[in-house]
Amino acid sequence: MQYRIDFFHEPVKDGYAQIIVYELSKTARVSLSKDLGKNEVDAGPESHARHEVLHLLTNRLRWLGCCRYIGDDDLSEEWEAVVVRLDKVLK
């Protein structure tokens, strides 16, 4: 990959994993929660990590769309939908 990725094991607000991508510097910050619910423990951290990797793989598409003045809400919704579909295919 062309990104430097830093991983953190810390609380994540409103979820179990999160990625923040800084496209211009080609860096990403991946946070995996320390606090998992019972269902999330059963799913395993691999499931959350895979989901965040797919966000990284599709981030440039979202970023470019935002640069072209497309509504961010529409792009975010479609980005998540594509990631969920890819996640199902890759399981």
C-alpha positions as CSV (number, residue, x, y, z in Angstrom):
1,M,0.0,0.0,0.0
2,Q,1.0,3.6,-0.5
3,Y,-0.1,4.6,3.0
4,R,1.7,4.7,6.3
5,I,-0.7,3.0,8.8
6,D,-0.6,3.6,12.5
7,F,-2.6,1.2,14.8
8,F,-4.0,2.1,18.2
9,H,-5.9,0.0,20.8
10,E,-8.1,2.5,22.5
11,P,-11.8,3.3,23.2
12,V,-13.7,4.0,20.0
13,K,-16.8,6.3,20.2
14,D,-19.9,4.8,18.6
15,G,-18.3,1.5,17.4
16,Y,-15.6,-1.1,17.7
17,A,-13.2,0.1,15.1
18,Q,-12.4,3.3,13.3
19,I,-10.1,4.6,10.6
20,I,-9.1,8.1,9.8
21,V,-7.3,8.6,6.5
22,Y,-5.2,11.6,5.7
23,E,-5.2,11.4,1.9
24,L,-2.7,14.2,1.2
25,S,0.0,12.8,3.5
26,K,-0.9,9.2,2.6
27,T,-1.3,8.2,6.3
28,A,-4.0,6.4,8.2
29,R,-4.9,6.0,11.9
30,V,-6.7,2.8,12.7
31,S,-8.2,2.4,16.2
32,L,-9.5,-0.9,17.5
33,S,-11.7,-0.6,20.6
34,K,-10.5,-2.1,24.0
35,D,-14.2,-2.5,25.0
36,L,-16.0,-5.1,22.9
37,G,-19.6,-6.4,23.6
38,K,-20.4,-10.1,23.6
39,N,-21.5,-10.2,20.0
40,E,-18.4,-8.3,18.9
41,V,-16.1,-10.7,20.7
42,D,-17.8,-13.6,18.9
43,A,-17.2,-11.8,15.6
44,G,-13.5,-11.3,16.4
45,P,-11.2,-8.3,15.8
46,E,-10.4,-9.7,12.3
47,S,-13.9,-8.7,11.2
48,H,-13.5,-5.1,12.3
49,A,-10.0,-4.9,10.9
50,R,-11.1,-6.1,7.5
51,H,-13.9,-3.6,7.5
52,E,-11.5,-0.7,8.2
53,V,-9.0,-1.9,5.6
54,L,-11.8,-1.8,3.0
55,H,-12.4,1.8,4.1
56,L,-8.8,2.5,3.4
57,L,-8.9,0.8,0.0
58,T,-11.9,2.9,-1.1
59,N,-11.0,6.1,0.6
60,R,-9.4,7.8,-2.4
61,L,-12.7,7.4,-4.4
62,R,-14.5,9.1,-1.6
63,W,-11.9,11.8,-1.2
64,L,-11.9,12.5,-5.0
65,G,-15.7,12.7,-5.0
66,C,-15.6,15.3,-2.2
67,C,-13.1,17.3,-4.1
68,R,-15.5,17.4,-7.0
69,Y,-18.2,19.1,-4.9
70,I,-20.6,16.1,-4.6
71,G,-22.6,16.1,-1.4
72,D,-20.6,14.6,1.4
73,D,-23.7,12.9,3.0
74,D,-24.4,11.1,-0.3
75,L,-20.8,10.0,-0.8
76,S,-20.5,8.8,2.8
77,E,-23.6,6.7,2.5
78,E,-22.5,5.1,-0.8
79,W,-18.9,4.6,0.6
80,E,-20.3,2.6,3.5
81,A,-22.6,0.6,1.2
82,V,-19.7,-0.4,-1.0
83,V,-17.5,-1.4,2.0
84,V,-20.3,-3.5,3.4
85,R,-20.8,-5.3,0.1
86,L,-17.0,-5.9,-0.3
87,D,-16.9,-7.2,3.3
88,K,-19.6,-9.8,2.6
89,V,-17.8,-10.9,-0.6
90,L,-14.4,-11.3,1.1
91,K,-15.7,-13.3,4.1
